[in-house]
Amino acid sequence: MNLAIVSTHPIQYYAPLFQLLAKEADVNLKVFYTWGESVLHDKFDPDFGKHIEWDIPLLNGYNYHFTKNTSKEPGSHHFKGIVTPNLIAEVQDFAPDAILIYGYAYQGHLKLMRYFRGKIPIWFRGDSTLLDADLGWRKYLKRLYLTWVYSHIDKALYVGTNNRRYFEKFGVPAIKLHFVPHSIDNERFAEDRQKEASQLRERLGISASEILVLFAGKLEEKKNPFLLLNFAKGLGRTDVHFLFVGNGELEQGLKADASTALSIANQIHFLDFQNQSYMPVLYQACDVFCLPSKGPGETWGLAVNEAMAAGKAVIVSDKVGCAVDLIENGENGFIFRSENVDDFTDKFRKLLNKEPLKRMGEQSAEVIKNWSLQKQLAQLKALWR
């Protein structure tokens, strides 16, 4: 089978799957990247506010091609950021038996979907949800538009429960819905990095008996890191530390606010963006991972997969797409109502004990085994066979 995959640019979460697909004897894979080769050189991330260059290989082990992007403002942040006049011909020359497209919200991708509709099976993958409320007349226009968009696909590869509900709302019938779990390279995050994790804790002045809470991601409004910081300031315990890892628009405000909490100044820590090869160390150094997102625009939250693969308890808001699938209250963590300070505080306080945290972390490691790249690959193989 010739399988064409269309994606904007090399992404650390997708490359390991592409590498596995390329090893399958009955699949001839080619990945078409639509941002253009400029993405390899212009690595400025506006959300992090700095240049980012991943330190794990994203282009090894599979066949790929960068198509020409003629957009005046290239990027995946707006519809006209991907304009690909040669893409249809290049995909056609590959003679695919199916085309798997990641994301519709780009001119080049939508044009490809429309052209090949009814000619070559179109498989679509995205992780959108209905967790952000649409208000007024916009919701009706959105429904009409997305129902039209998804009428062009033959299979929707949904990543979890909230994503399935999204596709169902916009007219994708059950016969076209296929579960392909959202996954990361679990083995990389589970690999023993405890020596380095202990060294990090020691460097931060955190003893083995103390609890470390980790937030890792872009310091931006939708992820709501201030909720965690305010909880830290009002907790009133000397044995709990909080580590914020990342950069972004809220960075200076968070640091300034934290600096006013003199009584716990040595319990709140900040690290700049850390690259992929070091992330397992961060997760293994913590006792609990927190993602307090309020949206809009939060989708799955793959950092939760990473923390669980590292064997950690997690607490996330109900605006995080993965929550309903990966977290069972009291078993491997908690789900709290977004922006509800009382609910957040009540559930977080139940976590702050070493013994249940260890048990919950072990349960996380068990749960995430069913959300692996191997499971994702098996579901894809079932589709083409």
C-alpha positions as a printed Julia matrix, in Angstrom:
385×3 Matrix{Float64}:
   0.0    0.0    0.0
   1.18   3.5   -0.88
   0.29   5.8    2.01
   0.7    9.56   1.63
   0.68  11.63   4.81
   0.2   15.39   4.65
   1.33  17.47   7.63
   2.49  21.05   8.03
   5.98  20.41   9.46
   8.07  17.88  11.41
   6.5   17.46  14.87
   8.12  15.62  17.76
   4.92  13.71  18.53
   4.37  12.43  14.97
   7.87  11.53  13.78
   8.14   8.35  15.92
   4.91   7.04  14.36
   6.18   7.79  10.84
   9.36   5.88  11.65
   7.32   2.86  12.76
   5.11   3.03   9.67
   8.16   3.08   7.41
   9.28  -0.25   8.87
   6.06  -2.0    7.85
   6.74  -4.36   4.94
   3.34  -3.82   3.33
   3.42   0.0    3.44
   5.25   2.41   1.19
   5.13   5.68   3.13
   5.78   9.22   1.98
   5.22  12.26   4.2
   4.53  15.59   2.48
   5.41  18.61   4.62
   3.52  21.68   3.49
   5.16  24.54   5.41
   8.13  24.39   3.05
  11.82  23.9    3.78
  12.0   27.35   5.39
  10.64  25.73   8.56
  14.02  24.02   8.95
  15.77  27.38   9.17
  13.27  29.81  10.7
  12.7   28.22  14.09
  11.26  31.15  16.02
   8.27  30.09  18.14
   6.11  33.15  18.93
   4.42  31.43  21.9
   7.7   30.51  23.58
   9.17  33.84  22.42
  12.43  32.25  21.33
  14.04  30.09  18.68
  13.35  26.38  19.16
  15.34  23.56  17.63
  14.34  20.08  18.74
  17.25  17.89  19.82
  15.71  14.56  18.82
  15.73  13.47  15.14
  12.46  14.26  13.38
  13.38  13.42   9.78
  15.21  10.1   10.19
  13.87   6.72   9.19
  11.11   7.58   6.71
  10.58   9.06   3.26
   9.54  12.72   3.22
   9.26  15.7    0.89
   8.98  19.45   1.55
   6.58  20.93  -0.95
   6.83  24.58  -2.01
   4.82  27.0    0.1
   4.11  30.31  -1.62
   2.36  31.97   1.32
   3.46  35.54   2.03
   3.33  34.68   5.74
   4.2   30.97   6.05
   3.01  29.18   9.14
   0.43  26.9   10.72
  -1.27  29.69  12.68
  -3.59  30.89   9.91
  -5.47  29.55   6.87
  -3.32  31.25   4.21
  -0.08  30.26   5.92
   0.0   27.06   3.83
  -0.38  27.71   0.09
   0.97  24.79  -1.93
   0.47  25.04  -5.71
   2.49  21.87  -6.45
   1.11  19.61  -3.73
  -1.7   17.96  -5.69
   0.61  17.01  -8.58
   3.31  15.75  -6.19
   0.87  13.57  -4.28
  -0.6   12.33  -7.53
   2.85  11.32  -8.8
   3.29   9.19  -5.68
   0.1    7.27  -6.67
  -1.21   6.78  -3.14
  -3.83   4.22  -2.17
  -4.89   6.51   0.68
  -4.05  10.02   1.87
  -3.85  10.79   5.59
  -4.21  14.52   6.26
  -3.34  16.18   9.56
  -5.48  19.3    9.93
  -7.96  21.0    7.58
  -7.47  24.68   8.5
  -4.96  25.5    5.78
  -5.61  26.48   2.19
  -3.26  23.83   0.79
  -4.74  20.99   2.85
  -8.35  21.86   2.1
  -7.62  22.21  -1.6
  -6.04  18.74  -1.57
  -9.07  17.25   0.2
 -11.44  18.77  -2.32
  -9.43  17.62  -5.31
  -9.05  13.98  -4.29
 -12.58  13.56  -2.92
 -14.08  10.45  -4.53
 -10.79   9.64  -6.3
  -8.52   8.43  -3.5
  -9.63   7.6    0.07
  -9.08  10.58   2.36
  -8.25   9.82   5.99
  -8.33  12.76   8.34
  -6.72  13.23  11.75
  -7.18  16.1   14.17
  -7.7   16.52  17.91
 -10.32  19.27  18.13
 -13.02  19.1   20.83
 -16.26  20.8   21.84
 -14.87  21.92  25.21
 -14.85  25.6   24.22
 -18.36  27.03  23.9
 -19.27  28.74  20.63
 -21.59  31.7   21.13
 -24.16  33.46  18.99
 -24.35  33.26  15.24
 -20.78  32.01  14.93
 -21.71  28.54  16.12
 -24.22  28.13  13.29
 -21.74  29.24  10.64
 -19.09  26.97  12.15
 -21.44  24.0   12.07
 -22.34  24.58   8.42
 -18.7   25.06   7.42
 -17.27  22.07   9.28
 -20.07  19.78   8.15
 -19.1   20.74   4.6
 -15.36  20.24   5.28
 -15.82  16.77   6.74
 -18.1   15.7    3.91
 -14.85  15.4    1.91
 -13.31  12.65   4.06
 -13.71   8.89   4.0
 -12.41   8.14   7.48
 -12.02  10.33  10.57
  -9.3    8.98  12.85
 -10.44  10.22  16.23
  -7.93  10.37  19.07
 -10.23  10.04  22.08
 -13.74  10.56  23.47
 -13.93  14.35  23.21
 -12.57  14.27  19.68
 -15.15  11.66  18.64
 -17.96  13.85  20.0
 -16.59  16.73  17.93
 -16.67  14.73  14.69
 -20.16  13.43  15.46
 -21.48  16.96  15.98
 -20.19  18.04  12.6
 -21.88  15.26  10.67
 -19.31  12.47  10.45
 -21.31   9.2   10.53
 -20.28   6.33  12.82
 -19.2    4.17   9.88
 -16.47   6.72   9.08
 -15.19   7.03  12.65
 -12.13   4.99  13.62
 -10.3    5.15  16.94
  -6.56   5.79  16.57
  -5.34   6.76  20.06
  -3.35   9.92  20.69
   0.05   8.63  21.71
   3.63   9.56  22.41
   6.84   7.55  22.58
   6.03   6.04  25.99
   9.31   4.12  26.18
  11.41   7.27  25.94
   9.65   8.84  28.92
   9.65   5.62  30.94
  13.37   4.96  30.44
  15.2    5.23  33.77
  16.56   8.77  34.22
  16.35   8.75  38.01
  19.99   9.65  38.55
  19.57  12.87  36.57
  16.18  13.48  38.19
  17.76  13.26  41.66
  20.5   15.63  40.56
  17.89  18.15  39.4
  16.03  17.98  42.71
  19.28  18.42  44.6
  20.19  21.43  42.46
  16.82  22.99  43.26
  17.16  22.21  46.95
  14.33  19.66  47.09
  14.83  16.62  49.31
  13.59  13.14  48.48
  10.93  13.36  51.21
   9.45  16.6   49.83
   6.81  16.85  47.1
   7.54  18.49  43.74
   4.66  19.73  41.57
   5.51  20.29  37.89
   3.97  22.57  35.27
   5.68  22.22  31.88
   4.54  24.04  28.76
   4.06  27.44  27.22
   3.45  30.13  29.82
   0.3   31.45  28.16
  -3.23  32.42  29.15
  -5.01  29.31  27.94
  -2.85  27.06  30.15
  -3.65  29.18  33.22
  -0.38  28.77  35.18
  -1.42  31.57  37.57
  -4.01  29.22  39.09
  -1.2   26.91  40.2
   0.98  29.77  41.39
  -1.83  31.23  43.52
  -2.44  27.79  45.01
   1.26  27.55  45.88
   1.17  30.95  47.6
  -1.81  30.0   49.75
  -0.93  26.38  50.55
   0.88  26.99  53.79
   3.16  23.95  53.67
   6.94  23.95  53.7
   7.38  20.47  52.19
   5.81  21.17  48.77
   7.74  22.74  45.9
   6.46  24.04  42.56
   8.46  24.02  39.32
   7.35  26.01  36.24
   9.2   24.96  33.08
   8.83  26.97  29.87
   8.69  30.47  28.43
   5.93  32.65  27.08
   3.9   35.82  27.41
   3.11  35.28  31.12
   6.68  34.52  32.17
   7.64  37.92  33.58
   4.31  38.33  35.35
   4.57  34.91  36.98
   8.11  35.54  38.16
   7.22  38.98  39.51
   4.2   37.59  41.35
   6.21  34.7   42.77
   8.88  37.1   44.02
   6.33  38.78  46.32
   5.73  35.52  48.2
   8.81  35.89  50.4
   7.8   33.18  52.87
   7.9   30.49  50.16
  10.5   32.01  47.82
  12.66  28.87  48.03
   9.69  26.64  47.15
   8.81  28.17  43.75
  11.23  27.46  40.92
  11.44  28.45  37.25
  13.36  26.87  34.37
  13.47  28.05  30.77
  12.2   25.88  27.93
  13.85  22.47  28.08
  14.4   20.39  24.98
  12.89  16.99  24.26
  15.84  14.87  25.33
  15.71  16.33  28.86
  11.93  16.28  29.37
  11.86  12.71  30.77
  14.2   13.9   33.54
  11.8   16.67  34.5
   8.81  14.35  34.67
  10.72  11.74  36.66
  11.93  14.41  39.08
   8.4   15.49  40.01
   5.74  13.78  42.13
   2.67  15.21  40.43
   2.08  16.96  37.1
  -0.44  19.79  36.81
  -2.1   21.17  33.66
  -4.68  23.76  34.83
  -5.8   24.93  31.37
  -8.83  27.14  30.89
  -8.72  27.47  27.08
  -9.86  28.43  24.62
  -7.83  26.34  22.22
  -6.53  23.61  24.5
  -6.92  20.31  22.68
  -5.59  16.97  23.93
  -2.66  17.88  26.19
   0.08  15.39  25.25
   2.19  16.55  28.18
  -0.24  14.49  30.29
   0.7   11.37  28.29
   4.36  12.17  28.92
   3.9   12.57  32.66
   1.89   9.36  32.89
   4.48   7.43  30.88
   7.01   8.64  33.45
   4.79   7.13  36.15
   3.35  10.28  37.71
   0.03  11.31  39.22
  -1.7   14.1   37.28
  -4.23  16.83  38.0
  -5.83  18.61  35.05
  -8.83  20.8   34.32
 -11.88  19.57  32.44
 -10.82  21.81  29.52
  -7.98  19.38  28.75
  -9.15  17.03  26.0
  -7.47  13.9   27.3
  -8.9   14.14  30.83
 -11.99  12.01  30.29
  -9.93   9.19  28.74
  -6.74   9.15  30.8
  -7.69  10.23  34.33
  -9.95   8.57  36.88
 -10.54  10.69  39.96
  -8.76   9.27  42.97
  -7.06   6.51  40.97
  -4.25   8.19  39.05
  -5.05  11.83  39.78
  -7.93  14.28  39.58
  -9.96  16.31  37.09
 -11.17  19.67  38.39
 -13.65  22.18  37.01
 -11.74  24.78  35.01
 -11.15  28.08  36.84
 -13.01  26.78  39.91
 -10.54  27.64  42.67
 -12.4   25.72  45.39
 -12.63  22.52  43.34
  -8.97  22.82  42.32
  -7.85  23.41  45.9
  -9.96  20.61  47.36
  -8.73  18.01  44.88
  -5.12  19.15  44.87
  -4.87  18.91  48.65
  -5.87  15.24  48.4
  -2.75  14.63  46.31
  -0.19  16.1   48.65
   0.96  12.91  50.35
   3.87  10.82  49.14
   2.24   7.4   49.55
  -0.92   7.93  47.44
   1.14   9.85  44.89
   3.36   6.82  44.39
   0.35   4.52  43.98
  -1.34   6.93  41.57
   1.84   7.23  39.52
   2.0    3.46  39.15
  -1.62   3.46  37.99
  -0.82   6.19  35.43
   1.94   4.01  34.0
  -0.55   1.14  33.61
  -3.26   3.27  31.99
  -0.94   4.85  29.43
   0.15   1.44  28.11
  -3.11   1.4   26.16
  -2.23   4.77  24.59
   0.98   3.84  22.82
   2.46   4.28  19.36
   2.18   0.52  18.91
  -1.59   0.73  19.55
  -1.83   3.63  17.12
   0.09   1.66  14.5
  -2.12  -1.4   15.0
  -5.26   0.66  14.4
  -3.81   2.13  11.21
  -2.84  -1.33   9.98
  -6.39  -2.52  10.58
  -7.63   0.3    8.34
  -5.47  -0.48   5.32
  -5.93  -4.23   5.63
